[in-house]
């Protein structure tokens, strides 16, 4: 081995882009983004209808084939997630919240390899109802979301152990830091 090796640091495309001065300011970028979303708003209803129809077909398959196994689990979750994301992008918080509960139910059932048609059907019906009835009264929506969460909570949360471990680690760090500050 020789000591005459040359080390060269080549800039990546990302680092070059990151070092560029912005061409427009933050406020202008936000204005343009909001304008782009407004221009797409007329397509929102059609996209939502397509996603809902696709999810309805998937739900029929789930019920006919008896569960959320394998690829069906991922496909149903992805379609519900698409509805949630569309609703969030276009300011439909009611639909976002119901779709998020549906996603959580599908996630928990899929991870537990559980299948109960009742909670799935109730969530899907709630999703359709909120989709077709924008502007539900806040109190009614709160009751609906609470009921949906109760159904979701009947299934084990795969992330609960991870959150518990992280909370314990945070508490341990805080105790160590407090002891170091005292002593």
KEMI-811370 format. One record per atom (N, C-alpha, C): y negated, x negated, z negated; atom name. Coordinates in steps of 0.05 Angstrom, whole numbers, plus 5000, padded with zeros to 4 digits. Each point is the difference from the previous one (the first is absolute). Layout:
<site y="Y" x="X" z="Z" name="CA"/>
...
END
This chain:
<site y="5023" x="4983" z="5000" name="N"/>
<site y="4977" x="5017" z="5000" name="CA"/>
<site y="4975" x="4982" z="5000" name="C"/>
<site y="4980" x="5009" z="5015" name="N"/>
<site y="4976" x="4984" z="5001" name="CA"/>
<site y="4977" x="5016" z="4987" name="C"/>
<site y="4980" x="4985" z="4993" name="N"/>
<site y="4976" x="5012" z="4987" name="CA"/>
<site y="4979" x="5008" z="5021" name="C"/>
<site y="5006" x="4997" z="5025" name="N"/>
<site y="4979" x="5006" z="5020" name="CA"/>
<site y="5002" x="5028" z="5012" name="C"/>
<site y="5012" x="5018" z="4985" name="N"/>
<site y="5002" x="5028" z="5009" name="CA"/>
<site y="4972" x="5013" z="4999" name="C"/>
<site y="4996" x="5016" z="5019" name="N"/>
<site y="4974" x="5014" z="5002" name="CA"/>
<site y="5006" x="5030" z="4994" name="C"/>
<site y="4984" x="5011" z="4982" name="N"/>
<site y="5003" x="5028" z="4994" name="CA"/>
<site y="4976" x="5015" z="5012" name="C"/>
<site y="5006" x="5019" z="5016" name="N"/>
<site y="4979" x="5016" z="5013" name="CA"/>
<site y="5002" x="5028" z="4990" name="C"/>
<site y="4977" x="5011" z="4994" name="N"/>
<site y="4998" x="5028" z="4992" name="CA"/>
<site y="4988" x="5016" z="5023" name="C"/>
<site y="5017" x="5016" z="5012" name="N"/>
<site y="4991" x="5016" z="5023" name="CA"/>
<site y="4991" x="5027" z="4990" name="C"/>
<site y="4976" x="5008" z="5008" name="N"/>
<site y="4991" x="5026" z="4991" name="CA"/>
<site y="5016" x="5023" z="5013" name="C"/>
<site y="5007" x="5019" z="4983" name="N"/>
<site y="5014" x="5024" z="5011" name="CA"/>
<site y="4979" x="5019" z="5011" name="C"/>
<site y="5010" x="5018" z="5016" name="N"/>
<site y="4982" x="5021" z="5012" name="CA"/>
<site y="4987" x="5016" z="4977" name="C"/>
<site y="5016" x="5006" z="4980" name="N"/>
<site y="4989" x="5016" z="4977" name="CA"/>
<site y="4978" x="4984" z="4986" name="C"/>
<site y="5004" x="4975" z="4995" name="N"/>
<site y="4979" x="4985" z="4987" name="CA"/>
<site y="4975" x="4998" z="5017" name="C"/>
<site y="5003" x="4998" z="5026" name="N"/>
<site y="4977" x="5000" z="5017" name="CA"/>
<site y="4985" x="5026" z="4999" name="C"/>
<site y="5015" x="5022" z="5001" name="N"/>
<site y="4987" x="5027" z="4998" name="CA"/>
<site y="4987" x="5004" z="4973" name="C"/>
<site y="5013" x="4990" z="4979" name="N"/>
<site y="4989" x="5004" z="4973" name="CA"/>
<site y="4974" x="4985" z="4996" name="C"/>
<site y="4996" x="4979" z="5014" name="N"/>
<site y="4975" x="4984" z="4997" name="CA"/>
<site y="4977" x="5009" z="5018" name="C"/>
<site y="5006" x="5019" z="5018" name="N"/>
<site y="4979" x="5010" z="5017" name="CA"/>
<site y="4980" x="5016" z="4984" name="C"/>
<site y="4975" x="4999" z="5008" name="N"/>
<site y="4980" x="5017" z="4988" name="CA"/>
<site y="5004" x="5028" z="5010" name="C"/>
<site y="4997" x="5020" z="4983" name="N"/>
<site y="5003" x="5028" z="5009" name="CA"/>
<site y="4980" x="5007" z="5022" name="C"/>
<site y="5009" x="5015" z="5019" name="N"/>
<site y="4982" x="5008" z="5022" name="CA"/>
<site y="4984" x="5024" z="4993" name="C"/>
<site y="5011" x="5016" z="4982" name="N"/>
<site y="4985" x="5024" z="4990" name="CA"/>
<site y="5002" x="5000" z="4970" name="C"/>
<site y="4981" x="5013" z="4988" name="N"/>
<site y="5000" x="5002" z="4970" name="CA"/>
<site y="5020" x="5020" z="4990" name="C"/>
<site y="5004" x="4999" z="4974" name="N"/>
<site y="5018" x="5018" z="4987" name="CA"/>
<site y="4994" x="5030" z="5005" name="C"/>
<site y="4974" x="5007" z="4996" name="N"/>
<site y="4992" x="5028" z="5003" name="CA"/>
<site y="5005" x="5009" z="5029" name="C"/>
<site y="4994" x="4983" z="5019" name="N"/>
<site y="5004" x="5007" z="5028" name="CA"/>
<site y="5030" x="5004" z="5006" name="C"/>
<site y="5017" x="4982" z="4989" name="N"/>
<site y="5029" x="5002" z="5003" name="CA"/>
<site y="5010" x="5026" z="4989" name="C"/>
<site y="4990" x="5008" z="4976" name="N"/>
<site y="5008" x="5025" z="4988" name="CA"/>
<site y="4991" x="5024" z="5016" name="C"/>
<site y="4976" x="4999" z="5011" name="N"/>
<site y="4990" x="5021" z="5017" name="CA"/>
<site y="5017" x="5003" z="5025" name="C"/>
<site y="5006" x="4978" z="5012" name="N"/>
<site y="5017" x="5001" z="5024" name="CA"/>
<site y="5028" x="5011" z="4994" name="C"/>
<site y="5011" x="4991" z="4978" name="N"/>
<site y="5026" x="5010" z="4992" name="CA"/>
<site y="5000" x="5030" z="4995" name="C"/>
<site y="4980" x="5010" z="4986" name="N"/>
<site y="4998" x="5028" z="4995" name="CA"/>
<site y="4996" x="5016" z="5026" name="C"/>
<site y="4985" x="4989" z="5018" name="N"/>
<site y="4995" x="5012" z="5026" name="CA"/>
<site y="5026" x="5002" z="5016" name="C"/>
<site y="5015" x="4978" z="4999" name="N"/>
<site y="5026" x="5000" z="5015" name="CA"/>
<site y="5019" x="5021" z="4989" name="C"/>
<site y="5000" x="5003" z="4973" name="N"/>
<site y="5018" x="5020" z="4988" name="CA"/>
<site y="4990" x="5028" z="5008" name="C"/>
<site y="4974" x="5005" z="5000" name="N"/>
<site y="4989" x="5026" z="5009" name="CA"/>
<site y="5008" x="5006" z="5028" name="C"/>
<site y="4999" x="4980" z="5018" name="N"/>
<site y="5008" x="5004" z="5028" name="CA"/>
<site y="5029" x="5008" z="5003" name="C"/>
<site y="5016" x="4992" z="4981" name="N"/>
<site y="5029" x="5006" z="5001" name="CA"/>
<site y="5007" x="5026" z="4985" name="C"/>
<site y="4980" x="5011" z="4986" name="N"/>
<site y="5006" x="5024" z="4983" name="CA"/>
<site y="5012" x="5023" z="5016" name="C"/>
<site y="4991" x="5004" z="5025" name="N"/>
<site y="5011" x="5022" z="5015" name="CA"/>
<site y="5029" x="4997" z="5006" name="C"/>
<site y="5010" x="4975" z="5000" name="N"/>
<site y="5029" x="4995" z="5005" name="CA"/>
<site y="5016" x="5003" z="4974" name="C"/>
<site y="4987" x="5001" z="4977" name="N"/>
<site y="5014" x="5001" z="4974" name="CA"/>
<site y="5019" x="5023" z="4999" name="C"/>
<site y="4990" x="5024" z="5006" name="N"/>
<site y="5017" x="5024" z="4998" name="CA"/>
<site y="5025" x="4998" z="5017" name="C"/>
<site y="4997" x="4990" z="5025" name="N"/>
<site y="5023" x="4997" z="5018" name="CA"/>
<site y="5020" x="4979" z="4989" name="C"/>
<site y="4989" x="4978" z="4990" name="N"/>
<site y="5018" x="4979" z="4988" name="CA"/>
<site y="5015" x="5011" z="4976" name="C"/>
<site y="4985" x="5015" z="4983" name="N"/>
<site y="5012" x="5011" z="4976" name="CA"/>
<site y="5022" x="5021" z="5008" name="C"/>
<site y="4994" x="5016" z="5020" name="N"/>
<site y="5020" x="5020" z="5009" name="CA"/>
<site y="5025" x="4986" z="5010" name="C"/>
<site y="4997" x="4978" z="5016" name="N"/>
<site y="5022" x="4985" z="5010" name="CA"/>
<site y="5017" x="4988" z="4978" name="C"/>
<site y="4986" x="4988" z="4980" name="N"/>
<site y="5015" x="4987" z="4978" name="CA"/>
<site y="5014" x="5021" z="4983" name="C"/>
<site y="4988" x="5023" z="4996" name="N"/>
<site y="5012" x="5021" z="4984" name="CA"/>
<site y="5024" x="5012" z="5015" name="C"/>
<site y="4998" x="5003" z="5026" name="N"/>
<site y="5023" x="5010" z="5016" name="CA"/>
<site y="5023" x="4980" z="4999" name="C"/>
<site y="4993" x="4975" z="5002" name="N"/>
<site y="5020" x="4978" z="4999" name="CA"/>
<site y="5014" x="5000" z="4973" name="C"/>
<site y="4984" x="5003" z="4979" name="N"/>
<site y="5011" x="5000" z="4973" name="CA"/>
<site y="5018" x="5025" z="4996" name="C"/>
<site y="4992" x="5023" z="5011" name="N"/>
<site y="5017" x="5024" z="4998" name="CA"/>
<site y="5027" x="4995" z="5013" name="C"/>
<site y="5001" x="4987" z="5023" name="N"/>
<site y="5025" x="4993" z="5013" name="CA"/>
<site y="5017" x="4981" z="4983" name="C"/>
<site y="4986" x="4981" z="4988" name="N"/>
<site y="5014" x="4981" z="4983" name="CA"/>
<site y="5012" x="5014" z="4975" name="C"/>
<site y="4984" x="5019" z="4989" name="N"/>
<site y="5010" x="5014" z="4976" name="CA"/>
<site y="5024" x="5017" z="5007" name="C"/>
<site y="5001" x="5012" z="5024" name="N"/>
<site y="5023" x="5015" z="5009" name="CA"/>
<site y="5025" x="4982" z="5001" name="C"/>
<site y="4996" x="4976" z="5011" name="N"/>
<site y="5022" x="4980" z="5001" name="CA"/>
<site y="5009" x="4992" z="4972" name="C"/>
<site y="4981" x="4996" z="4982" name="N"/>
<site y="5007" x="4992" z="4973" name="CA"/>
<site y="5017" x="5022" z="4987" name="C"/>
<site y="4992" x="5025" z="5003" name="N"/>
<site y="5015" x="5022" z="4988" name="CA"/>
<site y="5027" x="5004" z="5014" name="C"/>
<site y="5001" x="4998" z="5026" name="N"/>
<site y="5025" x="5003" z="5015" name="CA"/>
<site y="5020" x="4978" z="4993" name="C"/>
<site y="4990" x="4976" z="4997" name="N"/>
<site y="5018" x="4977" z="4996" name="CA"/>
<site y="5002" x="4992" z="4971" name="C"/>
<site y="4987" x="5015" z="4982" name="N"/>
<site y="5005" x="4997" z="4972" name="CA"/>
<site y="4988" x="4976" z="4986" name="C"/>
<site y="4976" x="4993" z="5008" name="N"/>
<site y="4987" x="4978" z="4984" name="CA"/>
<site y="4982" x="4982" z="5015" name="C"/>
<site y="4990" x="4981" z="4985" name="N"/>
<site y="4980" x="4981" z="5009" name="CA"/>
<site y="5012" x="4972" z="5004" name="C"/>
<site y="5024" x="4999" z="5010" name="N"/>
<site y="5014" x="4974" z="5002" name="CA"/>
<site y="4988" x="4983" z="5023" name="C"/>
<site y="5000" x="4974" z="4995" name="N"/>
<site y="4993" x="4980" z="5021" name="CA"/>
<site y="4975" x="5004" z="5015" name="C"/>
<site y="5002" x="5002" z="5026" name="N"/>
<site y="4977" x="5001" z="5017" name="CA"/>
<site y="4984" x="5026" z="4997" name="C"/>
<site y="5014" x="5022" z="4993" name="N"/>
<site y="4986" x="5026" z="4995" name="CA"/>
<site y="4980" x="4997" z="4978" name="C"/>
<site y="5008" x="4986" z="4978" name="N"/>
<site y="4983" x="4996" z="4977" name="CA"/>
<site y="4974" x="4986" z="5010" name="C"/>
<site y="5003" x="4978" z="5014" name="N"/>
<site y="4977" x="4985" z="5009" name="CA"/>
<site y="4982" x="5016" z="5020" name="C"/>
<site y="5013" x="5015" z="5017" name="N"/>
<site y="4986" x="5015" z="5020" name="CA"/>
<site y="4984" x="5023" z="4987" name="C"/>
<site y="5013" x="5015" z="4982" name="N"/>
<site y="4986" x="5022" z="4986" name="CA"/>
<site y="4976" x="4988" z="4984" name="C"/>
<site y="5005" x="4978" z="4986" name="N"/>
<site y="4979" x="4988" z="4984" name="CA"/>
<site y="4977" x="4991" z="5019" name="C"/>
<site y="5006" x="4988" z="5022" name="N"/>
<site y="4979" x="4990" z="5018" name="CA"/>
<site y="4984" x="5023" z="5012" name="C"/>
<site y="5013" x="5023" z="5006" name="N"/>
<site y="4985" x="5022" z="5011" name="CA"/>
<site y="4982" x="5013" z="4979" name="C"/>
<site y="5010" x="5003" z="4976" name="N"/>
<site y="4983" x="5011" z="4978" name="CA"/>
<site y="4977" x="4981" z="4994" name="C"/>
<site y="5006" x="4974" z="5001" name="N"/>
<site y="4979" x="4980" z="4996" name="CA"/>
<site y="4978" x="5001" z="5022" name="C"/>
<site y="5009" x="5006" z="5024" name="N"/>
<site y="4981" x="5003" z="5022" name="CA"/>
<site y="4981" x="5024" z="4995" name="C"/>
<site y="5012" x="5022" z="4991" name="N"/>
<site y="4983" x="5023" z="4994" name="CA"/>
<site y="4981" x="4994" z="4977" name="C"/>
<site y="5010" x="4986" z="4980" name="N"/>
<site y="4982" x="4992" z="4977" name="CA"/>
<site y="4977" x="4982" z="5010" name="C"/>
<site y="5006" x="4981" z="5017" name="N"/>
<site y="4980" x="4981" z="5009" name="CA"/>
<site y="4980" x="5014" z="5019" name="C"/>
<site y="5009" x="5018" z="5017" name="N"/>
<site y="4982" x="5015" z="5017" name="CA"/>
<site y="4981" x="5017" z="4983" name="C"/>
<site y="5011" x="5014" z="4981" name="N"/>
<site y="4984" x="5017" z="4983" name="CA"/>
<site y="4979" x="4983" z="4985" name="C"/>
<site y="5008" x="4977" z="4990" name="N"/>
<site y="4981" x="4983" z="4986" name="CA"/>
<site y="4978" x="4990" z="5018" name="C"/>
<site y="5007" x="4993" z="5024" name="N"/>
<site y="4980" x="4989" z="5019" name="CA"/>
<site y="4979" x="5022" z="5007" name="C"/>
<site y="5009" x="5024" z="5002" name="N"/>
<site y="4982" x="5022" z="5008" name="CA"/>
<site y="4990" x="5017" z="4977" name="C"/>
<site y="5002" x="4989" z="4976" name="N"/>
<site y="4988" x="5013" z="4977" name="CA"/>
<site y="5013" x="5025" z="4988" name="C"/>
<site y="5026" x="5003" z="5006" name="N"/>
<site y="5015" x="5023" z="4989" name="CA"/>
<site y="5015" x="4991" z="4975" name="C"/>
<site y="4985" x="4998" z="4978" name="N"/>
<site y="5012" x="4990" z="4975" name="CA"/>
<site y="5022" x="5018" z="4990" name="C"/>
<site y="4997" x="5027" z="5004" name="N"/>
<site y="5021" x="5018" z="4991" name="CA"/>
<site y="5026" x="4994" z="5014" name="C"/>
<site y="4999" x="4996" z="5026" name="N"/>
<site y="5024" x="4994" z="5016" name="CA"/>
<site y="5011" x="4972" z="4993" name="C"/>
<site y="4981" x="4982" z="4996" name="N"/>
<site y="5008" x="4973" z="4992" name="CA"/>
<site y="5017" x="5000" z="4974" name="C"/>
<site y="4990" x="5015" z="4980" name="N"/>
<site y="5014" x="5002" z="4974" name="CA"/>
<site y="5028" x="5013" z="5002" name="C"/>
<site y="5002" x="5021" z="5015" name="N"/>
<site y="5025" x="5014" z="5003" name="CA"/>
<site y="5020" x="4982" z="5016" name="C"/>
<site y="4990" x="4988" z="5021" name="N"/>
<site y="5017" x="4982" z="5016" name="CA"/>
<site y="5009" x="4976" z="4984" name="C"/>
<site y="4982" x="4990" z="4982" name="N"/>
<site y="5007" x="4977" z="4983" name="CA"/>
<site y="5023" x="5008" z="4981" name="C"/>
<site y="4999" x="5024" z="4989" name="N"/>
<site y="5021" x="5009" z="4983" name="CA"/>
<site y="5026" x="5003" z="5016" name="C"/>
<site y="4998" x="5010" z="5024" name="N"/>
<site y="5024" x="5002" z="5018" name="CA"/>
<site y="5012" x="4972" z="5004" name="C"/>
<site y="4983" x="4981" z="5006" name="N"/>
<site y="5009" x="4972" z="5004" name="CA"/>
<site y="5015" x="4990" z="4976" name="C"/>
<site y="4988" x="5005" z="4976" name="N"/>
<site y="5012" x="4990" z="4975" name="CA"/>
<site y="5027" x="5013" z="4996" name="C"/>
<site y="5002" x="5026" z="5005" name="N"/>
<site y="5026" x="5014" z="4997" name="CA"/>
<site y="5021" x="4988" z="5019" name="C"/>
<site y="4993" x="4996" z="5025" name="N"/>
<site y="5018" x="4989" z="5020" name="CA"/>
<site y="5008" x="4971" z="4991" name="C"/>
<site y="4981" x="4985" z="4991" name="N"/>
<site y="5006" x="4972" z="4990" name="CA"/>
<site y="5020" x="5001" z="4977" name="C"/>
<site y="4994" x="5016" z="4980" name="N"/>
<site y="5018" x="5001" z="4977" name="CA"/>
<site y="5028" x="5010" z="5007" name="C"/>
<site y="5001" x="5022" z="5016" name="N"/>
<site y="5026" x="5010" z="5008" name="CA"/>
<site y="5015" x="4980" z="5017" name="C"/>
<site y="4986" x="4987" z="5018" name="N"/>
<site y="5013" x="4981" z="5018" name="CA"/>
<site y="5011" x="4976" z="4984" name="C"/>
<site y="4984" x="4990" z="4982" name="N"/>
<site y="5008" x="4977" z="4984" name="CA"/>
<site y="5023" x="5007" z="4981" name="C"/>
<site y="5000" x="5024" z="4990" name="N"/>
<site y="5021" x="5009" z="4982" name="CA"/>
<site y="5025" x="5010" z="5015" name="C"/>
<site y="4997" x="5001" z="5026" name="N"/>
<site y="5021" x="5012" z="5017" name="CA"/>
<site y="5008" x="5028" z="4991" name="C"/>
<site y="4979" x="5015" z="4993" name="N"/>
<site y="5002" x="5027" z="4990" name="CA"/>
<site y="4992" x="5019" z="5022" name="C"/>
<site y="5010" x="5024" z="4999" name="N"/>
<site y="4992" x="5021" z="5019" name="CA"/>
<site y="5000" x="5027" z="4986" name="C"/>
<site y="4977" x="5011" z="4998" name="N"/>
<site y="4997" x="5028" z="4990" name="CA"/>
<site y="4982" x="5014" z="5020" name="C"/>
<site y="5011" x="5019" z="5014" name="N"/>
<site y="4983" x="5014" z="5021" name="CA"/>
<site y="4976" x="5015" z="4988" name="C"/>
<site y="5003" x="5011" z="4976" name="N"/>
<site y="4978" x="5016" z="4989" name="CA"/>
<site y="4973" x="4985" z="4998" name="C"/>
<site y="4999" x="4977" z="4986" name="N"/>
<site y="4975" x="4985" z="4998" name="CA"/>
<site y="4989" x="4991" z="5027" name="C"/>
<site y="5018" x="4992" z="5018" name="N"/>
<site y="4990" x="4992" z="5027" name="CA"/>
<site y="4987" x="5024" z="5014" name="C"/>
<site y="5014" x="5023" z="4999" name="N"/>
<site y="4989" x="5024" z="5014" name="CA"/>
<site y="4974" x="5008" z="4988" name="C"/>
<site y="4998" x="5000" z="4973" name="N"/>
<site y="4975" x="5008" z="4987" name="CA"/>
<site y="4977" x="4982" z="5008" name="C"/>
<site y="5006" x="4974" z="5000" name="N"/>
<site y="4979" x="4981" z="5008" name="CA"/>
<site y="4991" x="5003" z="5029" name="C"/>
<site y="5020" x="5004" z="5017" name="N"/>
<site y="4993" x="5004" z="5028" name="CA"/>
<site y="4984" x="5026" z="5005" name="C"/>
<site y="5008" x="5021" z="4986" name="N"/>
<site y="4986" x="5025" z="5002" name="CA"/>
<site y="4971" x="4997" z="4990" name="C"/>
<site y="4997" x="4986" z="4978" name="N"/>
<site y="4973" x="4995" z="4989" name="CA"/>
<site y="4983" x="4984" z="5019" name="C"/>
<site y="5013" x="4980" z="5013" name="N"/>
<site y="4986" x="4984" z="5020" name="CA"/>
<site y="4990" x="5017" z="5023" name="C"/>
<site y="5017" x="5017" z="5010" name="N"/>
<site y="4992" x="5018" z="5022" name="CA"/>
<site y="4978" x="5020" z="4991" name="C"/>
<site y="5003" x="5010" z="4976" name="N"/>
<site y="4980" x="5019" z="4991" name="CA"/>
<site y="4972" x="4987" z="4998" name="C"/>
<site y="4999" x="4976" z="4988" name="N"/>
<site y="4974" x="4987" z="4997" name="CA"/>
<site y="4990" x="4991" z="5027" name="C"/>
<site y="5018" x="4992" z="5017" name="N"/>
<site y="4992" x="4992" z="5027" name="CA"/>
<site y="4986" x="5022" z="5015" name="C"/>
<site y="5011" x="5024" z="4998" name="N"/>
<site y="4989" x="5023" z="5014" name="CA"/>
<site y="4978" x="5016" z="4985" name="C"/>
<site y="4996" x="4992" z="4975" name="N"/>
<site y="4980" x="5014" z="4983" name="CA"/>
<site y="4981" x="4980" z="4987" name="C"/>
<site y="4983" x="4986" z="5016" name="N"/>
<site y="4982" x="4981" z="4988" name="CA"/>
<site y="4980" x="5014" z="4981" name="C"/>
<site y="4992" x="4986" z="4980" name="N"/>
<site y="4980" x="5011" z="4982" name="CA"/>
<site y="5011" x="5016" z="4977" name="C"/>
<site y="5025" x="4994" z="4992" name="N"/>
<site y="5011" x="5015" z="4977" name="CA"/>
<site y="4983" x="4995" z="4975" name="C"/>
<site y="4997" x="5020" z="4984" name="N"/>
<site y="4984" x="4998" z="4975" name="CA"/>
<site y="5011" x="4977" z="4983" name="C"/>
<site y="4982" x="4985" z="4988" name="N"/>
<site y="5008" x="4977" z="4984" name="CA"/>
<site y="5020" x="5006" z="4979" name="C"/>
<site y="4996" x="5022" z="4986" name="N"/>
<site y="5019" x="5008" z="4979" name="CA"/>
<site y="5028" x="5006" z="5011" name="C"/>
<site y="5001" x="5014" z="5022" name="N"/>
<site y="5025" x="5006" z="5013" name="CA"/>
<site y="5014" x="4975" z="5009" name="C"/>
<site y="4985" x="4981" z="5011" name="N"/>
<site y="5011" x="4975" z="5009" name="CA"/>
<site y="5011" x="4984" z="4977" name="C"/>
<site y="4986" x="5000" z="4978" name="N"/>
<site y="5009" x="4985" z="4976" name="CA"/>
<site y="5026" x="5011" z="4990" name="C"/>
<site y="5003" x="5027" z="4999" name="N"/>
<site y="5025" x="5012" z="4991" name="CA"/>
<site y="5022" x="4993" z="5020" name="C"/>
<site y="4995" x="5001" z="5026" name="N"/>
<site y="5020" x="4993" z="5020" name="CA"/>
<site y="5009" x="4971" z="4996" name="C"/>
<site y="4981" x="4982" z="4998" name="N"/>
<site y="5007" x="4971" z="4997" name="CA"/>
<site y="5015" x="4995" z="4974" name="C"/>
<site y="4993" x="5013" z="4978" name="N"/>
<site y="5014" x="4997" z="4975" name="CA"/>
<site y="5029" x="5009" z="5003" name="C"/>
<site y="5004" x="5023" z="5014" name="N"/>
<site y="5027" x="5010" z="5004" name="CA"/>
<site y="5017" x="4981" z="5017" name="C"/>
<site y="4987" x="4989" z="5021" name="N"/>
<site y="5014" x="4982" z="5018" name="CA"/>
<site y="5008" x="4974" z="4985" name="C"/>
<site y="4981" x="4990" z="4983" name="N"/>
<site y="5006" x="4976" z="4984" name="CA"/>
<site y="5024" x="5005" z="4981" name="C"/>
<site y="5001" x="5024" z="4989" name="N"/>
<site y="5023" x="5006" z="4982" name="CA"/>
<site y="5026" x="4998" z="5015" name="C"/>
<site y="5000" x="5009" z="5025" name="N"/>
<site y="5025" x="4998" z="5016" name="CA"/>
<site y="5006" x="4971" z="5006" name="C"/>
<site y="4979" x="4984" z="5007" name="N"/>
<site y="5004" x="4972" z="5006" name="CA"/>
<site y="5011" x="4985" z="4975" name="C"/>
<site y="4990" x="5007" z="4977" name="N"/>
<site y="5008" x="4986" z="4975" name="CA"/>
<site y="5028" x="5006" z="4991" name="C"/>
<site y="5014" x="5019" z="5014" name="N"/>
<site y="5028" x="5005" z="4994" name="CA"/>
<site y="5018" x="4977" z="5010" name="C"/>
<site y="4989" x="4983" z="5017" name="N"/>
<site y="5015" x="4978" z="5012" name="CA"/>
<site y="4990" x="4974" z="4988" name="C"/>
<site y="5018" x="4981" z="4997" name="N"/>
<site y="4992" x="4974" z="4987" name="CA"/>
<site y="4980" x="4985" z="5018" name="C"/>
<site y="4981" x="4987" z="4986" name="N"/>
<site y="4979" x="4984" z="5014" name="CA"/>
<site y="5011" x="4972" z="5003" name="C"/>
<site y="5007" x="4991" z="5024" name="N"/>
<site y="5011" x="4973" z="5004" name="CA"/>
<site y="4980" x="4978" z="4992" name="C"/>
<site y="4975" x="5006" z="4999" name="N"/>
<site y="4980" x="4980" z="4993" name="CA"/>
<site y="4994" x="4999" z="4970" name="C"/>
<site y="5011" x="5018" z="4984" name="N"/>
<site y="4993" x="5002" z="4972" name="CA"/>
<site y="5007" x="4975" z="4985" name="C"/>
<site y="5023" x="4988" z="5005" name="N"/>
<site y="5008" x="4976" z="4986" name="CA"/>
<site y="4982" x="4977" z="5006" name="C"/>
<site y="4992" x="4998" z="5025" name="N"/>
<site y="4982" x="4979" z="5008" name="CA"/>
<site y="4973" x="5003" z="4986" name="C"/>
<site y="4989" x="5024" z="5000" name="N"/>
<site y="4974" x="5005" z="4986" name="CA"/>
<site y="5003" x="4994" z="4970" name="C"/>
<site y="5022" x="5007" z="4988" name="N"/>
<site y="5004" x="4994" z="4972" name="CA"/>
<site y="5001" x="4970" z="4995" name="C"/>
<site y="5015" x="4986" z="5016" name="N"/>
<site y="5001" x="4971" z="4997" name="CA"/>
<site y="4973" x="4987" z="5003" name="C"/>
<site y="4985" x="5008" z="5021" name="N"/>
<site y="4973" x="4989" z="5004" name="CA"/>
<site y="4982" x="5006" z="4976" name="C"/>
<site y="5002" x="5024" z="4989" name="N"/>
<site y="4983" x="5007" z="4977" name="CA"/>
<site y="5008" x="4983" z="4976" name="C"/>
<site y="5026" x="4995" z="4996" name="N"/>
<site y="5008" x="4982" z="4978" name="CA"/>
<site y="4990" x="4972" z="5004" name="C"/>
<site y="5001" x="4990" z="5025" name="N"/>
<site y="4990" x="4973" z="5005" name="CA"/>
<site y="4970" x="4999" z="4996" name="C"/>
<site y="4985" x="5020" z="5007" name="N"/>
<site y="4971" x="5001" z="4995" name="CA"/>
<site y="4994" x="5000" z="4971" name="C"/>
<site y="5015" x="5016" z="4984" name="N"/>
<site y="4996" x="5000" z="4971" name="CA"/>
<site y="5006" x="4973" z="4988" name="C"/>
<site y="5021" x="4987" z="5009" name="N"/>
<site y="5008" x="4974" z="4990" name="CA"/>
<site y="4978" x="4980" z="5006" name="C"/>
<site y="4989" x="5000" z="5024" name="N"/>
<site y="4978" x="4982" z="5007" name="CA"/>
<site y="4976" x="5005" z="4983" name="C"/>
<site y="4994" x="5025" z="4995" name="N"/>
<site y="4977" x="5007" z="4983" name="CA"/>
<site y="5003" x="4990" z="4972" name="C"/>
<site y="5025" x="5003" z="4989" name="N"/>
<site y="5005" x="4990" z="4973" name="CA"/>
<site y="4997" x="4970" z="4999" name="C"/>
<site y="5010" x="4986" z="5020" name="N"/>
<site y="4997" x="4970" z="5001" name="CA"/>
<site y="4971" x="4992" z="5002" name="C"/>
<site y="4985" x="5014" z="5016" name="N"/>
<site y="4972" x="4994" z="5003" name="CA"/>
<site y="4985" x="5005" z="4974" name="C"/>
<site y="5006" x="5022" z="4987" name="N"/>
<site y="4987" x="5006" z="4975" name="CA"/>
<site y="5007" x="4979" z="4979" name="C"/>
<site y="5025" x="4991" z="4999" name="N"/>
<site y="5008" x="4980" z="4981" name="CA"/>
<site y="4986" x="4973" z="5006" name="C"/>
<site y="4997" x="4994" z="5026" name="N"/>
<site y="4987" x="4975" z="5007" name="CA"/>
<site y="4970" x="5001" z="4993" name="C"/>
<site y="4988" x="5023" z="5002" name="N"/>
<site y="4971" x="5003" z="4993" name="CA"/>
<site y="4996" x="4998" z="4970" name="C"/>
<site y="5020" x="5010" z="4984" name="N"/>
<site y="4998" x="4998" z="4971" name="CA"/>
<site y="5005" x="4972" z="4990" name="C"/>
<site y="5017" x="4986" z="5014" name="N"/>
<site y="5009" x="4976" z="4988" name="CA"/>
<site y="4998" x="4974" z="5010" name="C"/>
END
